[in-house]
Amino acid sequence: MMKLVNAPRGVFVDFPLGRQCGKPGDIQLQTQILRDTLEVLLSAKTPGTLVDLTYQWGEPFDWNTYLSDVKEMVDEEKALSEKLIRVRESSG
């Protein structure tokens, strides 16, 4: 997919869709992926550079957990939006 987009430079991590920076809560892995990505952005000299970062997911992908995580995220966003609307309405 990245090759089709023809970005000036980029990285690829073979993780499940929506999990490009790793598992939720894995701050160490997320930070390392971000650092590696920024290093590619700084060091890439050729247009179209695409670097495959060699991180491994480490376990079979579980769609039920993924869908549950997405639902939880959507519910949290909805609750926050509703709270903001109430605050705005009460402040007149």
N, C-alpha and C positions, 0 to 999 in steps of 0.2 A: 504494500500500500504506500509506504513512504516513497518508493521510487516513482510511483505514479503522480504523487503530489509535486515532485520536482522542487523540494525545498532547497534553499542554498546550502544547508548542512543540517544534519539531524542524527539522532541516535535511535536504535531499535532495541527494545527489551521484550523478549519473548514471554510475556506474562499475559494472563487472561485480560480480555477487553475490560477497560475501566480500572485496571490495576497496574498501570504502567510504572508506578513508583513503588510497587510492592504491596505487601499485606497491610491492612489497617492496623495502626498502632506500632508497626515496626519502624520506629524512628531512625534507628541506626542504618538499616538498609535504605530507607527513603533518602536519608541524608547522603549516603554514599552514591546512590544513583544520581541525585542532583549534582553532586560534586563532579562525578564523571561526565555528566552531560555538559556542565559549564566548561569543563576542560576541553571537550570536543569543540564547543562553540568558540573558545579562545584559540585553539590550535589548528583548526581546519583551514587549509590553504586553498583547496580546490573546490570550486562550486559543485554542488551536488554531493559533497562528502556525506556518506552514511556509515556510521559505525554501529556494529552489532555488539552491544554490551552483553557479556557472557553470564549474566546472572541466571540462576535456576530457580524456578518456583518452588521446587522441593517436595511437592505432594500433588496428587491428582486434584484437579479443579472441581470444586463442589458447587454446582449451579444453585442448589437450594440455599446454601449459605450466602452466595453472592446475591441472590434475589432478596433474601431476608435483609442483608446489609443495605441494599438499595432502598427497600421499603422503609427501613429505619431512618435512613438519611432523608428521604422525601417527607416522612412524618415530622422529623425535627425541623426541616425547612418550613413546612406548612405551619407548625406551631409558632415558629419565630415570626413568620409573616403575619399571622393572626395577632400576635402580641404587638407587633409594630403598628398594625392598623388600629388596635384599641388605644395605644398610647397617642397616636396622632389624633384620633377622634376625641379623646379626653382632653387634649391640650388646645382644642378649639381651632 
